[in-house]
Amino acid sequence: MLLVGVWSSTWLAIKSDLEDCPPLLGAGMRFTPAGLVLLAIRVRRGGTVRTDRTLAIVLALFQFAGTYGLVYCGEQRVTSGLAAVLFGALPFYTALLGAAILPDVPLTRTLLGGIALAIGGLALAFAESTGHGDAGRSLAGAAAVAAAPVGIAIGNVTLKLHGRRG
Amino acid sequence: MAGAVDAVGLNGWAMLTGGATLLAVSATRERPADVAWTPATVGSIVYPSAIGSSLGFVVMTVLLRRISAVAMSCVHLLVPFRALALGAAF
């Protein structure tokens, strides 16, 4: 619930940011200091900053650079609410990827039903997005935001995979 | 879980590397001079940075050890409802 509250408000902040700042620069300025702060906290608490390098690089490239690069570029062209709705496709990607990669996550009928619903919802959201302003531009933006969660899905499944081995 | 990777360190490095990658791409394509430095600009960078990223992703990594990846990503199904409400309010 905390995560829902926090992550729903950040969409608005991104939109506000984009009014004054190029997208990739804005996203970079968001994550670079956040990373530094986390490492600083780790050091202050006396922990080690050593980590699993492969895991960190997968998360860096897919979850942070890939996903948020697309989100920031896409949100230039669609409203913050619509962007958040499109991003809701995430469980759908995670479910597909999880079923494909994690050995004990089967593709159940319920899951497939949910995925069908998700696709229906996405189609509705796309239809809505073309109704505002320049249809071509907002469609491209919507497509970028809808593709973005693939990066997080890769990150989540990789983390889960790693946890099992650990 | 034995040998679990520390969530703070892992996310710290991932965000630093990911952020640096974004800045590098930005440097080749965008002009920093385009930034209009208003208090709102600073706030809209600092807020998602501190609250959304630092806190959010650590909570997520810790939660992922306890629940499934699919259940975790369903958080994002609830987010749009509040985001739409907030977007409409401002």
Interface residues (C-beta under 8 A of the other chain):
Chain A: L2 L3 V4 G5 V6 W7 S8 S9 T10 W11 L12 A13 I14 K15 S16 D17 E19 D20 C21 P22 P23 L24 L25 G26 A27 G28 M29 R30 F31 T32 P33 A34 G35 L36 V37 L38 L39 I41 R42 G47 T48 V49 R50 T51 D52 L55 A56 I57 L59 A60 L61 Q63 F64 A65 Y68 G69 T79 S80 G81 A83 A84 V85 F87 G88 L90 P91 Y93 T94 A95 G98 L102 V105 L111 P149 I152 A153 N156 V157 L159 K160 H162 G163 G166
Chain B: M1 A2 G3 A4 V5 D6 V8 G9 L10 N11 G12 W13 A14 M15 L16 T17 G18 G19 A20 T21 L22 L23 V25 S26 R29 E30 R31 P32 D34 V35 A36 W37 T38 A40 T41 G43 S44 I45 Y47 P48 S49 A50 I51 G52 S53 S54 L55 G56 V58 V59 M60 T61 L63 L64 R65 S68 A69 V70 M72 S73 C74 V75 H76 L77 L78 V79 P80 F81 R82 A83 L84 L86 G87 A88 F90
